[in-house]
Amino acid sequence: MATSASAVFAVPRAAGAGTRPTIAAPVANPPLVTAPQRLEVEETGYCGTTAEYCADPDCQFAFGTCDSSHTPAGPTTLNDPRPLLGNVTYDDDIYDCVENNVVALTYDDGPYIYTAQLLDILKSYGFKATFFMTGNNMHKGPIDETEPYPTLIRRMVAEGHQVASHTWSHYSLSKIPSDVRKQQMVKNERAIANIIGKYPTYMRPPYSQCDQASGCWADMKALGYHRVYFDLDTQDYLNPNTIQNSKDIVKQILGTTGATDYLSIQHDVVQQSVANFSSNFFDLIKAKGWKGVTAGECLGDTPANWYRTPGGPTTTTSSTSSSKTTTTSKSSTTTSKASTTTSKSTAAPTPTAGPACVVQAGNFCGTIPPFSDKQGCKVSAASCYLQTLNCPKEAGKGHTNDCNHYKNQCQKLNTYCSKCKDSCSSSEFKV
């Protein structure tokens, strides 16, 4: 990695809440870089002077050369035509499936050195998954240039899995300018297309951060992306060395009655999540008589709509996005799910600001935003989980039990959302 002598690189965040766990780089580190300065960085302290500080997402790209600075070979896809394919929403955040008796299996942050083992496990169960992939971060090397990643990605497609985007270098899309945000998407597109000849229409924002106010919603729609979140958080990233906690979470959730589907999240950069947790999770899914599917399948979307070809087409016969997420019927005897159970509509009821603290510790105030329907309940649960990521830092030392208590309340809320059907109400949810 080439760097300027004056480059400044932020100290990487420690493993734990809000970050991926610390993991060994799969490729050799580049030569050490030198930086004569140590400047204060607001979020992470003093700046480092060696090569590991080039690794995204923590590298300060405004001051030097980072993982994200690399551009894949081939023409940019930025100006490709982007017709809105199919009936899955491009306007709303997606949290929920429309198909019954399925768990959408999704994996963030890979491909990585554990992904091949995960593909073997999925194949043994006959399950399919969606891989929300980063293109070049954690010093793993560009995915289209660094083996085994091209081979793994081609295998994913050959075995019926779905390839999707988690951006090029895992920056928060709400905290970067529009031009940088678009480059984070199109660089990943180019790298993926270099491997499989096409690029995704599905994406998941890093840190679940892509808000309307920053312009992220508009940019993602302009680029033709579905914004996919989750309603079952396995919390594997919070438990890389205590994966039994994740096993307990999914056992409790899948053991509840009333829910007909889940859209889950795991991380194939977490060794224990792949090697230990996945088979346990899949056994629970099979025991319910359900199956593991891709995000596209759980949304009733045909595989033809999951990708675009670089350079075209300029027109499409597919219907464009509307307020409905899908019109696909779940079965011959049931009606299709309304869009409000699948995505967060800009017109739908959402949690209001200013709820009281459920847990207060140090500078942390953990809330459960109020809600009045099932969709609002899911949004409230998602907000709750996002707040758990901030608890250790804001609460400070000595408040581990408080943070764990709040995390348990969030899990309890998620279970409630799964069972309450259409009569969800924060006034009925007992903290």
Order of alpha helices (4+ residues) and beta strands (2+ residues): beta-beta-beta-beta-beta-beta-alpha-beta-alpha-beta-alpha-beta-beta-alpha-beta-beta-alpha-beta-alpha-beta-alpha-beta-beta-beta-beta-alpha-alpha-alpha
